[in-house]
Amino acid sequence: MALTIGIIGLPQSGKTTLFNALTKAGAPISGYATSTVQANLAVVQVPDARLQPLADIFNPKKVTPTTVEFVDVAGMGQASQTHKEKREGLSAEFLGHIRNADALAIVLRTFANSNVPHIYDDIDPNRDLDSLYAELALTDLATVEKRIERTKKAAKSGDKKYIQELEVLQLLQEALNELRLVSQLDLLAQDRAVLDELFLLTLKPRMFVLNVSEDVLGAANDLLKRIAASEDVDSASLEGELKGIATIAIRAKTEKAEVVAVSARLEAELTELPEEDANEYLESLGLPQLGTDRVIQVGYRLLNLITFLTAGEDEVRAWTVTKGAKAPEAAGKIHSDIERGFIRAEVTRFEDFMECGSFAAATKKGLLRLEGKDYVIQDGDIAHFRFNVGK
C-alpha cells in the first residue's frame, strides 16, 4: 500500500495549488470551503534518480517507481475561526478523509497578495498554525470523549484493563481541552495500544510546507538549511516574509516536525514547461530540484522510510520499507511467499553496481554480498532474494 500524506491548510493558503503541482491532477481551486467536504486524491510516483541508469543497463520490460498518495481535503477554516466560542472540530466527513493518512502536510502561507485575501486579513504563519492545531485538537477531543463514554461503562466491571485505559483517556482529554497536541505528551509504552485504536490527528507525524513568494524562495531554502544545521539565526533581525519563515522553521525543530519551502504557484507553472526548461529555471534560483520532489522526500524522512531496488530484464523497480527493516521483511514487500521461504539475499550497493556495470562484475570484485535473515536493508541496496516455500 502506498504511503499516504494528507494535505491540510486554511483557505487561500495554496493547498490545492500545491496538490495540483504535486500530482498534475488539475483539481479545481476554490476560495472558502463550502459545507460539502470534497477530497482530491492522487497517487504520485516518487522521483528516484537511480531507476533510469539501471533501466539503461537492463532494458527491462517496465520500470516501476514506488508511489505516495496525496489527499487534499477542503473544509478547514470554519472551526478555526469559531473554536473559542463553539469549540468545534472537523466534521466527520473531513475526518474520514484524513484519519488514515500516515502523515500530515500542513500548508502555511507566508506570502502577501492583495488579490488573494487571507481569512484573517494579514499574514502570520505562526498564528495560522496555532489555528489549525486548535482545530485538530478539538477534533481529537471529540474522538477521545466518545471513547471515554464507552470505556466508563466497561470499567464498571472492575476490569483493570479498562480502568487503566480510562486513566489514559482522561489524560488525553485534559491535554486536548487545553488545545495541546497528543504528540507532545509523555506517555508510557503500554499506553500506546489505546492511541493506536484512536487514529488521533495530533499524534500523526507532520511537516510544514511553507508556501512562499517566488522572489524569496532561494533565500527561504538557505534559511531553512541554516536553522536545520543549528546555526545561530536571529529571527528578530529578519524582516517581512523571511521572519515568518524562520519562526516556523525554529518551531519545527522544537516539535520534531519537518519543514520545506515551496512556491506553489511557481511549481504549478513549472509543471507546464518541458523538463529541460524547468530544470534550467530552477538552477537560476539555486535550487537542485522541484519543491514538490522535496515535499515527497521530506515525507519519506518524516516517516523514517527508505527505498531498496530490484533489477532485471523483466523489471527495474523501487520498493519502500521502514528504516531498520531486515531482509525477510523487505522480501515480503515483493511477495509474502518470499518472506515466508526466505533463504538469503544477494545484495549490491547501487553505487557499486553502477561502477561495475553488471552483477557478474560486482561478484568478481566481491561487491555482491550474501546476507542472511538478520541483515538490515539499506537505502539504495539492489537486492535479489532466494527463497523456498516447499510444497
N, C-alpha and C positions, 0 to 999 in steps of 0.2 A: 504494500500500500504506500502511496506517495506521502511524503511529508506535507502537512497542511498548515499554512500560515493565514491567519485571519487578519485582514486589513481593517483597522478602525480609525476613526478620527471625527472631528467636528465638521459640520457642513462648511464648504468652501475652503477646506484645508488642502485640497488637491489629491484627495484619497483615490477617487475614481480615475483621475488623470494618470496617477501612478499605476493603478491597476491596468489601465489600457496600455501603458508603456511596457509594463512587465509582461503582459500576456498577448498584446496586439489583438485584444478581443473586441475593441470598439464598443465597449459598454456605454450606454447613454450617460452624459454628465448633467446633473441637475443641481439646483441650489439646495434649499432647505428640504429636510426629509418630510415625506408625507406620512399619513397614518398607516400606509401599507408598506411593510418591510420587504424589500426585494433584495436578493443576493445575486451577485455576479460570481460565477465560478469558472476557473480555467486551470488546466494542467500545463505547466511550463517546463520545457527542457532545461536542465541545469547545465550551464556552459562548462565545458571541460576541454581544455586545450590539448589534452593527451589523446583524445579519441581519433582525431584526424591523422596524426602521424602513424598511429597503429593501423588505421584503415589504409593508408598509403602502402604499408608493408604487406598486409594480408589480403587486400582487395576483397573484403568479405561481402556476403550477400546483403547484409544490412549492418548499420551502425545504430546502436541504441543508447542514448544518454539516460541517466537517471532523471527523475522528474520531481517537481514540487507543485502542489496545488495551492492556488491563492483563492481566498474567499473575500469578496468585497461586499460589505453589507451597509445599506443605507439605514438611517434611523437614529444614530447617536446625535445628541444635541438637545433633545427635548427634555430629558431628565436632568441633564447637567445644568440647565437654566432654572429648574424648579426644585432641585433636590432639597434645598434648605427649608422650603416651605412644605412640600408634599412628601419628601423622602421617597421618591420613586426610583426604581431601577429600570433596566432594559425590559422590553416586552418579551413574553415567552417566545414569540415568533423570532425575534432577533437572537435570543439566547440559543434557540435551536440551530441557528446557522453557524455559530462560532464556538459553542461549548466543547466540540470535539476537535477544535484546532490544536495543533501541537504547540504553537507559539502565536503571539500577537505582534503585529507590526503596527505601532501607534504613529500615525502621521501627524506631525506638528508643523504648522505653518509659521515660517519666520519672515516671510516677505510681506511688504505693504503694497497694495494696489487699489487705488480708489475705484477702479472698475469692478473689483471683486471684493465686496464688503465682507467684513468679519462679523460674526454674530455678536461679538462683544464690542464692536466698533473700533478696537485698537489691537495691535499685535503684541502678544505676550505668551510665548510658547510654554513658559513655566506655569502660568495660570491655566492655560488650556489643558495641560497635563493633569493638574490638580482636579480640574473639572471632569475630565474623562475618568480619572481614578475614582472620583466620588460616585460616578455612575456605575462603574464596575463593582465597587464595594457594596453599594445598595442592592445591586442585582444578586451578589453572593449572599448578602444578609437575608434576602427573601428565601434563597435556597436553604440556608442553614436553619432558619426558623421553621420551615416546613419539616425538615429532618428532626428538629428538636421535638416537635409535636408527636411525631411517630415514636421517637426513642423514649420519651417520657412514659408513654403507655407500656412499652416493652420493659422499662426499668422497674415498673411496679411489681414485677415478678421476683425482684431481688437478684436477678442475674447480674453478676459483676461486670460482664462484658458490656451490658447496656448502661450500667451506672458509670463506668469509665468513659464510654462513648459520649454520654450526656455531659460529662465534665469538659471534654474536649470541645464539644459543640458550643457550650456556653462560653468558653474562652474565645472561640471564633466569633460568636455573636457580640461579645463585648468589644472586640477589636473592630469589627466591621461597623458597629454602631458609631464608632469614633472615626469612621472612614479610613481606617488603617488597612494596609494590604496584608493578606494572609501570608504572603511570601516573606514578610518582614518579621514574622513571629518565630520564636524559638520553640519548636515542637519536638517531642520525643519521637524516636523511630517508630514506636508502636502506635503512635497517633496517626501515622501516615496512611494506614489502611482505611481510616474513616475519610480522609481527604480524597483518596483515590476514587471513592464512590460518588463524590460530590461534584467533580468537574468544575472547580471554582475558577473563575476568570482571573482573580487577583493572585492566583498561585501559578499561573502559566508563565513560562519564560517570555520575555518581551524585548523588543527592540524599538528604539525611537528612530523613525525616519523623518529627518528634518527636510521639509520642502523649502528650499532656499531660492533666492534670486539667482539668476544666471550669472550676474556680474560679481557675486561673492562666492561662487561655487568653488573655485580654486582655493581661495583663502579659507573657506569653511573646512575643506578637507585637510589643509595644512594644520589648522587649529585643532581639529579632532585628533590628528596624529600626535600632536604635542601633548594634548591632555591625556591621551591613552598611554603615552610614554612617561607619564607622571612628571612632565616638565612644569616648572612654575609658570602659571598663566594668571596674570592679574586681570580677572574678568571685569573688575570695576573700571579699569582703564580703557576697556573696549567700548566702542560706540555703535549705536544702531543695531543692525541685524546680527552682527558678529557677537555682540554682548549676549543676546538671547541664545545663540548657538552654543556659546561657551557655558552658559548656565545649565543647559540641558545635558551637555557632554559631561560636566562635572557631576551632575545628579545621576547620570547613567552609571558612572564608576561607583558611586556610593551604593546604588541599588543593584549592582551587578547585572545591569542590563547592557545591551549593545546599542550603538548609535551609528547612523550613517547619514550623510548629507547628499541629497539629490535635488535637481531642479526638474520637477515632474513635467513641466511644460516643455523644457528642452529635451527631456527624454522622449516625450511623445513625438516631437518634431524629428529627432534623430532616427527614430524607427521608420520614418518615411523616406530616409535617404539611403542610397547604396552604401553597403558596409564600408567600403574604402573611404568614401566621403565622410561618413560618421566618425570613423577612427581618426581621420586627419583633423577633424574639428576638435575631437576630444584631446588629441595631442597638443593642439594650440592652447587648450585650457590647462595643460599639465596633468591630465587625468589619463590613467592607463586603460580604463575600461568604463563601460556604461555604468551609471549608478544602479540601474536595475540589476545588473550582474552582481554588483556589490551587495545589494539587498539579499539576493539569494545566498551568496556566500556567507554573509553575516548570519542568516538564518541557520545555516549548517553549523557554524561555530557556536551559535547560541544553544543549539540542541546537542552539541558535542558529537557531531556526525562526521564521518569520513567516507571516502569513496575508494573501493578497490575495483579492479578491472579484470575482464576475461577477454581473451583474444584468440581468434582462429579464422579459418576460411569461411565458416558459416556466419559468424557474427563477432563484432567487436562491441563490448558492452560495459557500461559503468553500473556499479551496484552500491547502494548506500547501507552502511552499518554504523552502529554506535561505536565511538572510540573505545577501545578496550575489548571489543568482541574477539573471541577466539575463532580459530579456523573452522570448526564444525558449525558454529553459528553463522558465519559468513557463507558457508556452503549451503546452509538451509535457506538463504535468501534466493538461491537459484532453484532449489527443489528440496522438499522435506526428506525425500529418499536419500539424497546425497548427504544430508546431515546425519540421518539415521545410520547409514552404512559407511560413514567416513573412515578412510584408512590413513590418508596423508594428503598434504597439499604440496604442490610443486610451485614455488614462489620465486618471482624475479622482480626486482625493483624496476619501475618504468624507466628511470634514467639509465640503469644498467642495460636493459633490453635495447633501448634506442642506440646505445653506444655499440652494442654487439650486432644488432640487426636481425637476429633470429634466436630461437630457443636453443638450437644446436650450438651456436657460437657462445651463447651465455653459459650453457652447460660445460663446454670445453674450457671456459675461463673460470669455472667454479662460481659463477654468479647466479645459477639456478639452484635453489636450495630445496631440500626435502624437509618439510616441517610436520610435526605431529599435532595431536589434539590440543596441546597447551599453547600453541603458537598464537600470539596476538597479532591480528591483521593490522597492517599499517596503511596509511593513506598512500595511494599510488602503487600498491602491490598488484602485479599481474599474477593471478592465481589459476591453477588448474587442479581440480580436486579428484582424487582417486577414491572410489567407494565400491562397496559390495553389499547389496541388500539381501543376497541369498534368494532362496525360493519362497 
